[in-house]
Amino acid sequence: MLSLHAHDPSEPVQGHLPMGSSAAPSPVTVDSQSLSRNGRRWIPVMGEFHFSRYPATEWREELLKIKAGGVDLLATYLFWNQHENDRGTYRFEGDLDLRRFVSFCAELDLAVAVRIGPWSHGECRNGGFPDWLEDVDCTPRTDDPAYLALVEPYYRRISHELRGLFSEDGGPIVAVQVENELYDQPEHLATLRRMAEEAGIRAPLWTATAWGAADLPADTLLPLYGGYPEAFWEDAYDGWTRDMRRHYFFTPIRDDHAIGADLRSSAPTGTGPDARRYPYATCELGGGMAIAYHRRPLVPAVDITSLALAKLGSGSVWQGYYLYHGCSQRVDLEEPNQESHDTGYPNDLPRVTYDFQAPLGEYGQVRPAFHALRLQHLFLHAYGADLARMPLQLPDREPASLDDRSTLRWAVRAAGDQGFLFVNNHQPHETLPDHDGVRFGVTLPGGRTVTVPAQPVRIASGAHFVWPIGLDLGAGLRLEWASAQPVTRLESDGLPLTVLAATDGIPVTLALPTGVEVQGPARVETADGALVVTVPEPGTSALLTLVGPSGRARVLVLSPEQALQLNRIQVFGQERLVLSEDVAFADGDRLRLHLASAAPSVALLPAPASLGGSGAGEPVSDGVFTRWPLAPTPQLSRPVLETVRAQGVAASARTGGSHDRASAPREADWDKAAVFRLTVPASAFEREGEVLLRLRYTGDAARAYLGGQLVADHFWYGPDWEIGLRRFAGSAVRQGLEIRVLPLDPAARIHVGASVRPGLDAATTRATVEAAELVAVPRVSLTGEGEGRV
């Protein structure tokens, strides 16, 4: 038996932070433990998406997808060198139109956190500083009056662009971050906040990144933390980045000294902000990881979701992902806009791609992490107000060190007689063992001891989940515990409905008070003074009706696979559960999907009497849901692939930057690449939606050109290279694409994942495009009428 004794949370410290907006239309407040919005505790789900690195014509569509993933707070950088690349000339038009982007967020009910810099990083050239700043006699990132005199008009212009969009005006902006990764200038950070407010930039929350034991001005800025599954900014040694191990343990330690370590001149010596005075908030949980030339980590979805769950179990009350949506570096400036050795940075980044292996990709591709994280976000939207008041509680036996792979990692967040039990049995690269015969004994702060589950279970390697203790089911009914994950709750057919997700490989059992009548497909026994309900077959038919002394409630237990398809969407006049392998979201009175699955369909509960629109077939029953098949994704003709120059010459291995790491090929090296031509048929663009060009190639690096202009690039790291062609459709059809591929110099020191290393090794002898296909991602719009059965 694994045991834990929980304690009641301490009283929060209040009134010490100069923040909050109690008079705003949607007031936001903060104390030392949590945030509140509209009078209710709030755990924000924040996803980063850089508007200036994505076509403005697609902003609204991508914001709808971001919201569909469960994000309710949108974070975005401003890069000074994009908005004032020429001194005194500001650009806020087209893809740089900050006001239009934030207005879309307001329309879609997405709160906004603006990261205004002036230094932003984001793998942007000079951290976003304009090149002209180097010619000014000033000391950047300090209170040097000459520097502040340059920042002040930039801040005033930002304020002008955002007028009327701050939360006190009824707008969506609830948070502002000043600077980024500044460790030793607390007075300057306080100055930047003062300057921003004097310029008219207003928000209830003011933040700063706090990792690396940053010295922040006391009680002036909320410290925000992060944690990544891998690190492209490490050297190109074999194996996993050691410091990333800590993110897969439950721990009260918030800081991470690894993020941005290559940009610091020395190791941290301070202690960082006092955690007792601030809520545990994050802004850079790894939604993936970027690819640098010298280090190219491969990040599967489970690495992302288990890290996010570990932070949540460790006490996070603000889940912020970097990046949540991939994007592209700008190519319309006089100079390259990416981080590179040419400007003294330790790392060479691709010239264009900033995909980050994010839940939503560089061209809006929906990745497995999108669906898996949404499961956690549904949980937070339903139960975050309860979870926010619950502190971290650690078991009696904790892992001995970062190298302990044998002790099961678990924790509880609890208050009173309620809590949530978190388990993480996954970390990247180093497989954790199965654990047999597991039961948890939790003594809650109220004094009650709960043993879960009723019988010992096996927790498989890779499993990570949260189980409820003392969960309110509505109608006066209480779930004592469950060996299934709470997902969401809503009203359905006049009754409260709680949705649980089975944990893969573990029998679903629920404990209820005696005297409750259980109706539905379950086996009921009495043990330890409670009803133990076993659900033998989780799925769309596993709907239980519970009848207690004060009312009735329902519980639906989905399989692990179905839970990954679950959405909760307000559409056709009410909230509904929607199951789909594809991304689904409401847009006004329509249900819309972007289709990428082989056999698309959508199931609804409660179901409308009819579902009309493009491609919806005849409905069929799917347990308590009604499912409509959708027209399959059309198969597109393959592009014509021609070889122009079969043999490429490898760029000679060289190193550069402040850390002497492998440098990317020079511009002149691409003149010696293998060259291929792709002819794209006009018929590929006949339907609405993205068209992905998927390339399988052998090589060190590759580039795509349209009419001689670079439009996409790639450092090989294992997966196929995808390019979204919709934004280039006219030129792609008229001119075709030119693909250039360079082989690898064997002397170059490059890290890739061990599982794909043979693929990069093959690039030392050849460079070629092996296959090219076009993949349609059509958009479907559906309308519904009337109510069907529940």
C-alpha angles and dihedrals in degrees: 000000000000110000139200133177112206128203131208116264117259120244112272122248108244138185096027098099119079092222142095136083109228091162096052121105088250103027119210121195135175138197133175093286112031151354129249132202125190089355094304128103109258132200102192119217102211124190125186120228122164109220094193091058096055133063111268090221088069101040097100094046093050092046088055089054092046090052090047088060090062099262112145099169119055118205122198137174127228112213111206094207091059095050098038105020089146111047112257095008113104125199120199100145133105112357088000094058100125093175094054091048094051089045089057088052089053091050091052095044095247116147114224136223112193118204100204101177121168080205107032109159105193087157087292123145110278089354087289095307112139115246090238090067089074089064094055119092098239143103108244122216092028138087091264102146091223090058095043089052088062095045095049098068091043090055090047090054091049089051090050091053092050099044112143093011098092118108094248087061092049092264129132101251108111102153140037126191119203121206121338134244094357107154109175110032107078093155090054092051090052089048092053092053091049092048093048092051092047088052089056100260106140134178137150091235127051118186145181133187109259106184119122092044089289116199103233127180107265116260093348105096130025109243112234124197139194147191134197134202091226140003126230088187093069123093120274097261120140119264138023126328102258099215091059091070091080091067092068095059129078106245141149089230108109102178128091118196093189101071110095092355091140090061095053121089094214142012117274114271102177131078099237126222121343104260091206091069101048138050117250102260132168133196102171113047104152111262083180133311136270123241120239122189095250098038122036111174121189112221119195121201095255090061089057100043097044091051091050091049092048090054091048091050089048092062107274113161095179118049109198122176128203111221110008094160122030123224145171133265114248116260098184097085126092091246131041110273100210131093109267147157089256090074095041099264120144093236139053111218125192113278093238118004121085096163094141090194082268127174086258112036136224090278097033095272111167109233129196090254089063093063095038094050091046088064089060092044093053087054091051094049091051101038106016093103089060096039094050092069093049119093127210115276117192126206125254089252115046130181110280097225145337087281094056105114098160104062113084111244113228141139141173132226108203146158127181110332096336134081150138124241115215125199128184119182097164138086129161124268096355111076115225117218129253114257117218129198096020124172127159125220111199123183105200125215089255089062099253117129118216125193114202130221112017092231129031114267139194117248107204127217109272096027117136123167149134125239126196129239119193095359118183109232095181129246090069093297124131132197106218091200141322137204088221132080120257109234111170146325133215143150115274125176089348094304131099110254123199119194120209129185121218116237110237111259096004122103113243112242128168127195117214134173115269114262095048115123114222119206121186142045100333143106115236126204135163119239133158092357095305139091110256109203119195118200104203098189116029112201145099091311095051096099116145126194114207119202117196136168093272104035151308132289136173134226123196117195114200127193117252090255094050092047089061088057095049123119130172107213135174101222139138091020102310147044114280140178111240126193119199138141086219131067110274131185143159120253108183108304094342133090108221132191137185105215123219103139124102096239107021122202139150130217125196138197116220091024125212116238089250139008119208136179141078113354103343112151133198115308123246132188117261104182106289091343128081114225129204120197114224130212110276120253109269118249109237126214114259116253115249109256118204129180112229098170117007100190123063128190117228119240108248111257112257138159135219148149127076093305100043094241128159112291126222119247116283122243090257091055090067090065087070096048126117107264130214132176125216122198112203119204117232089226089072090075100047093106128057115259142059123313112206122205104211115198129189110196143160113226147091096258139350139199136198123214133190115198089342094308119119109239105162140009141183142196107212113247105149115282123089115270114250126197122186107225102185093090089051097037100124095045093041091056096042099042108016123221128282114214119197122193128189125202120228126258104230089222092065113106103225129164120213129158114286091237092062100033094109089061093058092042088058088060090071090073104033146014118202146137105245100183140001128191138167118231121196120216101190124192120231126198119197133188127200135205132194129343126291128191126306 
